[in-house]
Amino acid sequence: MLGLIALGVAILMAVPCFVAWELDSPDKQAFLISEGVVLTFSFALIYANRRAERKLNVREVFILTAASWLTVCALGAMPFVLSHTVSTVTDAVFESVSAVTTTGATVLGQLDSLPKDILLWRSMMQWIGGLGIVAFGAAVLPFLRIGGMRLFRAESSDFSEKALPHTRNFLLRLLLVYLIISLACTIAFAVGGMSIFDAINHAMTTVSTGGFSTHDESIGFFNSAVIDTVAIFFMLVASIPFVLYLPLLAGRVRMLRSDSQVRSMLGAYLSVTVLLVIWLTVNNNTGFTAAFREAAFSVVSIGTTTGYVTADYAEWGHFGIVVMFFLTFVGGCTGSTAGGIKILRFKVAFIMLRETILRLLHPNAIFSRTIDGKPISDDTLASVMAFALAFACTVGATAILLAAAGNDFMTSFSAAATATANVGPGLGDIVGPTSNFAAISAASKWILCVAMLLGRLEIFTLLVLVTPHFWRN
């Protein structure tokens, strides 16, 4: 299975390899060598295990999930190292992990002058990561009962060959949706005024909610209200559960309109946008149109964990900074490409809070816990609370380690939060929205790589691998 995943990476790596060859880029040799290594690695694994048993138990699924992401991150870093785009292996791995986890934190500067093949590979890795997140959420998490993510349900609860046809068909339809949205986003960006190359790159990093750009100024480089609007629309589209798009293929839109998680997400983003517009117009003397454009884009970009930038929200004053910081943790909907804690978990937590308060007044009452008419089980409640605690502990531990590595408080806490939530830009002069992560130490980058992987894989998927119980017979 790892061989097949590596083969998929090799097939996609052929695209920037071809671009480098056609443009006679100095990186063409780096991509050719990387392509050869990945293909050799892939065929070796496939050939050596061609007669292996294909059934997987739950433990093997955990191992396969972690190994898959680590493998893609390692293979994806090779072109950066061989092309000397970065100076160290640490920077190459950081860039690759950030891309595959769709975090969007970068160590690269002067993007406008980088070869197109490297820029394309960065974007493609984020697109791969977004697709992997959709597949991971659809095929793996429901079976493993992680973090209350039971939104996706297959027709079987095991990984036997009987369940595979149903899961495979489901994933193929999700892939079709992902491709359609990516193509539509590319066309919309091109019509909005981007070059074809920029449109393709930004479409891949928008639909994956990754946020890598081909310019140092990110989306702000284009200074276009039309492009801002297109980006906002598709960031929101990518933050909606992809399973809700499947009925659209048959012409049914009712599920998408009636989903409470989607309504809550849009309501939350709109409310925060209104607050920031009022703040910017009253306290920063910003015109209403400019305030709305800056606030709406920043809220959607950070809320959906995409991380595009059109304005430096660090200059909005203390209120704006605090609002944007807490927005980092929100994320999009469960089952989307967005990171963060997710709207569904917040909804479950507020239902529990309401029930706890009402139970103080009515100790013997029986309360109904439902979302969209579906009951919330005790198992889901427990998993949501456990995830919230694990998320907070991960951010705290990462911040402490970053501080021990020599970073100041703002950099440590902000970088820990943005890495675990897979957002990208943080706060402060070092990792702020107009800076990058090149200045932090090598130790700090490795710490953040672990945090990005933990956040992207819902923490428990990796955490379970370090428990003694997992390895006992």
Residue pairs with C-beta under 8 A, 6 or more apart in sequence:
1 64
1 68
2 45
2 64
2 67
2 68
2 71
3 41
3 42
3 43
3 44
3 45
3 46
3 49
4 42
4 46
5 68
5 71
5 72
6 38
6 41
6 42
6 45
6 71
6 75
7 39
7 42
7 43
7 46
8 128
9 38
9 42
9 72
9 75
9 76
9 128
10 35
10 38
10 39
10 42
12 124
12 128
13 31
13 34
13 35
13 38
13 79
13 121
14 35
15 120
15 124
16 31
16 79
16 117
16 118
16 120
16 121
16 124
17 28
17 31
17 32
17 34
17 35
17 117
19 25
19 116
19 117
19 120
20 27
20 28
20 30
20 31
20 115
20 117
21 28
21 31
21 32
23 115
23 116
23 117
25 115
25 116
25 117
26 83
26 115
27 79
27 83
27 85
27 115
27 117
27 118
28 117
29 82
30 78
30 79
30 82
30 83
30 84
31 79
31 82
31 83
31 117
31 121
33 78
33 82
34 75
34 78
34 79
34 82
37 75
37 78
38 75
38 78
41 75
54 161
55 159
55 160
55 161
56 64
56 159
57 159
58 143
58 144
58 159
59 470
61 140
61 143
61 144
61 159
62 144
62 461
62 464
62 465
62 470
63 465
65 136
65 140
65 457
65 461
66 457
66 461
66 462
66 465
68 132
69 100
69 101
69 132
69 453
69 456
69 457
70 453
72 100
72 125
72 128
72 129
72 132
73 93
73 96
73 97
73 100
73 453
74 93
74 96
76 96
76 99
76 100
76 121
76 125
76 128
77 89
77 92
77 93
77 95
77 96
78 92
79 85
79 118
79 121
80 86
80 91
80 92
80 95
80 96
80 118
81 89
81 92
83 115
83 118
85 92
85 108
85 114
85 118
86 92
86 95
86 107
86 108
88 442
90 442
90 445
90 446
91 107
91 438
91 445
93 445
93 446
93 449
94 105
94 107
94 437
94 445
94 446
94 448
94 449
95 106
95 107
95 108
95 122
96 125
97 103
97 449
97 452
97 453
98 104
98 105
98 106
98 424
98 452
99 122
99 125
99 126
99 129
99 210
99 212
100 125
100 126
100 128
100 129
100 132
101 129
101 339
101 422
101 452
101 453
101 455
101 456
102 126
102 129
102 130
102 133
102 208
102 209
102 210
102 211
102 305
102 337
102 339
102 422
102 456
103 210
103 305
103 307
103 339
103 418
103 419
103 422
103 423
103 424
103 452
103 455
103 456
104 126
104 205
104 210
104 211
104 212
104 306
104 307
104 422
104 423
104 424
104 425
105 307
105 418
105 419
105 424
105 425
105 426
105 431
105 436
105 437
105 448
105 452
106 212
106 424
106 436
106 437
107 436
107 437
107 438
107 445
108 114
108 122
108 436
108 438
109 216
109 436
109 438
110 216
111 119
111 213
111 214
111 215
111 216
112 214
112 215
112 216
116 197
119 201
119 214
120 197
120 200
120 201
122 212
123 200
123 201
123 202
123 204
123 205
123 210
123 212
123 214
124 204
126 204
126 205
126 208
126 210
126 211
126 212
127 182
127 204
127 205
127 207
127 208
127 210
129 208
129 210
129 456
130 178
130 204
130 207
130 208
130 209
130 210
130 238
130 337
131 175
131 178
131 208
133 208
133 337
133 456
134 174
134 178
134 242
134 335
134 336
134 337
135 171
135 174
135 175
136 457
137 149
137 151
137 152
137 334
137 335
138 152
138 167
138 170
138 171
138 174
138 242
138 243
138 335
139 152
139 154
139 167
139 170
139 171
140 461
141 147
141 149
141 152
141 458
142 149
142 150
142 151
142 152
142 153
142 154
143 154
143 157
143 158
143 159
144 461
145 379
145 383
146 383
146 387
146 458
146 460
146 461
147 345
147 383
147 384
147 386
147 387
147 458
147 459
147 460
148 334
148 344
148 345
148 348
148 380
148 381
148 383
148 384
148 387
149 334
149 335
149 344
149 458
150 380
151 241
151 243
151 334
151 335
151 344
152 170
152 243
152 335
154 163
154 166
154 167
154 170
155 163
155 166
156 162
156 163
156 166
157 163
173 246
173 249
174 242
174 243
174 246
176 249
177 242
177 245
177 246
177 248
177 249
178 207
178 242
181 207
181 234
181 237
181 238
181 245
182 203
182 204
182 207
183 203
184 234
185 202
185 203
185 206
185 207
185 230
185 234
185 237
186 199
186 200
186 203
187 199
188 230
188 233
188 234
189 198
189 199
189 202
189 203
189 227
189 230
189 231
190 196
190 199
192 224
192 226
192 227
192 229
192 230
193 222
193 224
193 226
193 227
194 202
194 222
194 227
197 214
198 214
198 215
201 212
201 213
201 214
202 213
202 214
202 219
202 231
203 234
204 210
205 211
205 212
205 213
205 306
206 231
206 234
206 235
206 238
206 306
206 308
207 234
207 237
207 238
207 337
208 238
208 337
209 235
209 238
209 239
209 304
209 305
209 306
209 332
209 336
209 337
209 338
209 339
210 306
210 307
210 424
211 218
211 301
211 306
211 307
211 308
211 424
211 425
213 219
213 221
213 308
215 221
217 309
218 308
218 309
218 310
219 227
219 228
219 231
219 297
219 308
219 309
219 310
220 309
220 310
220 311
225 293
228 293
228 297
228 310
231 297
231 301
231 308
232 296
232 297
232 300
235 300
235 301
235 304
235 306
235 308
236 266
236 269
236 300
236 304
238 304
238 306
238 332
238 336
238 337
238 338
239 265
239 303
239 304
239 331
239 332
239 333
239 336
239 337
239 338
240 256
240 259
240 262
240 265
240 332
240 333
240 336
241 259
241 261
241 262
241 333
241 334
241 335
241 336
242 335
242 336
242 337
243 335
244 255
244 256
244 259
244 262
245 256
247 253
247 254
247 255
247 256
248 256
256 262
258 372
259 372
260 347
260 371
260 372
261 333
261 334
261 343
261 344
261 347
261 371
261 372
262 333
264 343
264 346
264 347
265 303
265 332
265 333
265 343
268 303
268 330
268 343
269 299
269 300
269 303
272 299
272 303
272 323
272 327
273 292
273 295
273 296
273 299
275 323
276 291
276 295
276 298
276 299
276 316
276 320
276 323
277 288
277 291
277 292
277 295
279 316
279 317
279 319
279 320
280 286
280 291
280 294
280 295
280 316
280 320
281 287
281 288
281 291
283 317
283 319
284 291
284 316
284 317
286 294
293 310
294 310
294 311
294 313
297 308
297 310
297 311
298 309
298 310
298 311
298 313
298 324
299 324
299 327
300 306
301 307
301 308
301 309
301 310
302 313
302 324
302 327
302 328
302 423
302 425
303 327
303 330
303 331
303 332
303 340
304 331
304 332
304 338
305 328
305 331
305 332
305 338
305 339
305 340
305 421
305 422
305 423
305 424
306 338
306 423
306 424
307 423
307 424
307 425
309 425
309 433
309 434
312 432
312 433
312 434
313 320
313 321
313 324
313 433
314 321
314 427
314 428
314 432
314 433
314 434
316 324
321 427
324 427
325 414
325 417
325 427
328 340
328 417
328 418
328 421
328 423
329 340
329 341
329 391
329 417
329 421
330 340
330 341
330 343
330 346
331 338
331 339
331 340
331 341
331 342
331 343
331 421
332 338
332 339
332 340
332 342
332 343
333 342
333 343
333 344
334 342
334 343
334 344
334 345
339 421
339 422
339 423
339 455
339 456
340 421
340 422
340 423
341 387
341 388
341 391
341 421
344 371
345 384
345 387
345 388
347 371
348 371
348 376
348 380
348 381
348 384
349 384
349 385
349 388
351 369
351 371
351 376
352 369
352 381
352 384
352 385
355 367
355 369
358 365
358 367
359 365
359 367
368 375
369 375
369 376
369 381
370 376
386 460
387 458
387 459
387 460
390 459
390 460
390 463
391 420
391 455
391 459
394 420
394 451
394 454
394 455
394 459
395 413
395 416
395 417
395 420
395 451
396 416
398 415
398 416
398 419
398 420
398 447
398 448
398 450
398 451
399 412
399 413
399 415
399 416
399 417
400 412
401 447
402 411
402 412
402 415
402 416
402 444
402 447
402 448
403 409
403 412
405 441
405 443
405 444
405 447
406 441
406 444
407 415
407 430
407 440
407 441
407 444
408 428
408 430
410 427
410 428
411 426
411 428
411 430
411 431
411 440
414 426
414 427
414 428
414 431
415 426
415 431
415 437
415 440
415 444
415 448
416 448
416 451
417 423
417 426
418 424
418 425
418 426
418 431
419 448
419 451
419 452
419 455
420 451
420 452
420 454
420 455
421 455
422 452
422 455
422 456
425 431
425 432
425 433
426 432
426 433
427 433
428 435
429 435
430 437
430 439
430 440
431 437
431 440
437 445
437 448
440 448
453 462
454 462
454 463
464 470
